[in-house]
């Protein structure tokens, strides 16, 4: 299993006066991702990140959330299972029985989540392969799976895992990743999203989803 390491937190220095903490850079005058990231780096570099987060003004907390909280999910297909000509060759002509596919084929995909400000929080990926004999799936495998974080504060809190299911007429496989938002044992959020691929025994139909349910 080859899992990429998450991006390390920015080690920005934070001045401390007595027992107090440094003031967070104000984001009230700007709604740009840079303003939110500056607030986030201040929080995660503080001696007491939880206290620094609770001390944020409403404007700074909104800026923090705009770059740290998931807002949109997406996926990008990174490999096509068959060429158009190959798919057409397998599809039956009108009034004719379909050809029973035999062989192995695979599909890979990448999923990710972004914050409202547009920055990517994390991505994850996998490839599923099915082997088929006369239209019936005989084997399913998930390979080349893993993930990485892209925004300070998000980190891998557990290893990525995979699972498969052979439905006979199609093979199903998913990757599940384990990410958290926080630092030094203090977490704001914990997510375990999935990326699933379903490959049909006909050799060309497939489905992509973010479901963790293989049934």
C-alpha positions in Angstrom: 0.0 0.0 0.0 1.5 3.3 -1.1 0.0 6.2 0.8 1.4 9.7 0.3 2.3 11.6 3.3 0.1 14.6 4.2 1.6 18.1 4.0 3.2 19.2 7.2 1.7 22.1 9.2 3.3 25.5 8.6 5.6 26.2 11.6 4.8 29.9 11.9 6.2 31.5 15.0 3.6 32.8 17.5 4.7 35.4 20.1 3.4 34.8 23.7 3.2 37.5 26.3 3.0 36.1 29.8 0.2 33.5 29.8 -1.7 35.2 26.9 -1.6 34.3 23.3 -0.7 36.4 20.2 -3.6 38.0 18.5 -4.8 36.3 15.3 -4.3 38.2 12.1 -7.6 39.9 11.4 -9.6 38.7 8.4 -12.3 41.2 8.8 -11.0 43.3 5.9 -10.6 40.4 3.5 -12.4 37.2 2.5 -9.6 35.8 0.4 -8.2 32.3 1.0 -4.9 33.9 2.1 -6.7 35.7 5.0 -8.3 32.5 6.2 -5.1 30.5 5.9 -3.2 33.1 7.9 -5.8 32.7 10.7 -5.6 28.9 10.4 -1.8 28.9 10.6 -2.0 31.2 13.7 -4.3 28.7 15.4 -2.3 25.6 14.6 1.0 27.1 15.6 -0.2 28.4 18.9 0.9 26.8 22.2 -2.7 26.0 22.9 -4.5 25.6 19.6 -7.9 25.0 21.1 -7.8 28.2 23.2 -6.5 30.1 20.2 -9.5 28.8 18.1 -12.0 29.7 20.8 -10.6 33.2 21.1 -11.1 34.0 17.4 -13.5 36.8 16.6 -16.6 36.0 14.6 -15.0 37.4 11.4 -11.8 35.4 12.0 -13.7 32.2 12.7 -15.7 32.6 9.5 -12.4 33.1 7.6 -11.0 30.0 9.3 -14.0 27.9 8.4 -14.0 29.2 4.8 -10.6 27.5 4.2 -10.8 24.5 6.6 -14.4 23.2 6.4 -15.4 20.9 3.5 -17.9 22.6 1.2 -17.8 20.7 -2.1 -16.9 17.1 -3.1 -15.6 16.1 -6.6 -14.1 13.2 -8.4 -11.9 13.1 -11.5 -11.7 10.0 -13.7 -8.0 9.4 -14.4 -8.2 6.4 -16.8 -10.7 5.2 -19.3 -11.6 1.5 -19.3 -11.9 1.0 -23.0 -11.4 3.0 -26.2 -14.6 4.0 -28.0 -13.9 1.5 -30.7 -13.4 -1.3 -28.2 -16.7 -0.4 -26.4 -18.6 -0.3 -29.7 -17.2 -3.7 -30.7 -18.7 -5.2 -27.5 -22.1 -3.6 -27.7 -24.6 -5.7 -29.6 -26.1 -4.6 -32.9 -29.9 -4.2 -33.0 -31.7 -7.5 -32.8 -28.5 -9.5 -32.0 -27.4 -11.1 -28.7 -24.5 -9.3 -26.9 -21.1 -10.8 -27.0 -20.0 -12.3 -23.6 -16.9 -10.5 -22.5 -13.9 -12.4 -21.2 -10.8 -10.7 -19.9 -9.7 -8.2 -17.3 -10.2 -4.4 -17.3 -9.7 -1.6 -14.8 -10.7 1.9 -13.9 -9.0 4.5 -11.7 -10.4 7.6 -10.1 -9.5 10.5 -7.8 -11.8 12.1 -5.3 -11.4 15.3 -3.3 -13.0 17.8 -1.1 -12.6 21.6 -1.2 -13.4 24.4 1.2 -15.7 27.3 0.4 -12.7 29.5 -0.5 -11.8 27.0 -3.2 -8.7 25.5 -1.7 -8.3 21.7 -1.7 -8.5 20.1 1.7 -7.6 16.5 0.7 -7.7 14.1 -2.1 -7.8 10.3 -2.3 -7.7 7.7 -5.1 -7.9 4.1 -6.1 -8.0 1.7 -9.0 -10.4 -1.3 -9.3 -9.8 -4.2 -11.6 -12.3 -7.0 -12.5 -11.5 -10.2 -14.4 -14.4 -11.7 -16.3 -15.2 -15.1 -18.0 -18.1 -15.1 -20.4 -19.7 -12.1 -18.9 -19.4 -13.3 -15.2 -17.0 -11.6 -12.9 -14.5 -14.0 -11.4 -12.2 -11.7 -9.5 -12.1 -8.1 -8.1 -9.2 -6.2 -6.7 -8.4 -2.7 -5.5 -4.9 -1.4 -6.0 -2.9 1.8 -6.1 -5.0 3.4 -3.4 -4.1 6.2 -1.0 -4.6 9.9 -0.3 -2.9 13.2 0.7 -3.9 16.4 2.5 -3.4 19.8 1.0 -4.3 22.4 3.6 -2.6 23.1 7.0 -4.6 21.6 9.8 -5.8 18.5 7.9 -3.8 15.3 8.6 -4.0 11.5 8.1 -5.4 10.0 11.4 -5.4 6.4 10.1 -4.3 4.3 7.2 -6.4 4.1 4.0 -8.3 0.8 3.7 -10.0 -1.0 0.8 -12.7 -3.6 0.3 -14.3 -5.5 -2.7 -17.5 -7.3 -3.5 -18.2 -9.6 -6.4 -21.9 -9.4 -7.4 -21.4 -11.8 -10.3 -22.5 -9.4 -13.0 -20.2 -6.6 -11.7 -17.2 -6.1 -9.4 -17.2 -3.4 -6.8 -14.3 -1.9 -4.9 -13.7 1.1 -2.7 -11.0 3.0 -0.8 -11.8 4.6 2.6 -9.5 7.3 4.0 -9.2 8.6 7.5 -8.6 12.4 7.9 -8.9 14.8 10.8 -8.7 18.6 11.2 -6.7 19.6 14.3 -3.3 19.3 15.9 -1.6 17.7 18.9 -4.6 15.6 19.9 -7.2 18.4 19.6 -9.5 17.8 16.6 -12.3 20.0 15.2 -13.5 17.4 12.7 -12.9 13.8 11.7 -13.9 12.4 8.3 -13.7 8.9 6.8 -14.9 9.3 3.1 -14.9 6.6 0.5 -14.4 6.4 -3.3 -16.1 3.5 -5.0 -15.9 2.0 -8.5 -18.3 -0.6 -10.0 -17.2 -2.3 -13.1 -19.6 -4.4 -15.2 -18.9 -7.8 -16.5 -19.8 -6.7 -20.0 -16.4 -5.0 -20.2 -17.4 -1.4 -20.6 -20.2 -0.2 -18.2 -19.1 1.3 -14.9 -20.3 3.6 -12.1 -18.4 6.0 -9.8 -19.6 7.1 -6.4 -18.6 8.3 -2.9 -20.5 5.5 -1.2 -19.0 3.2 1.5 -21.7 0.6 0.9 -20.8 -2.2 -1.5 -24.2 -3.9 -1.4 
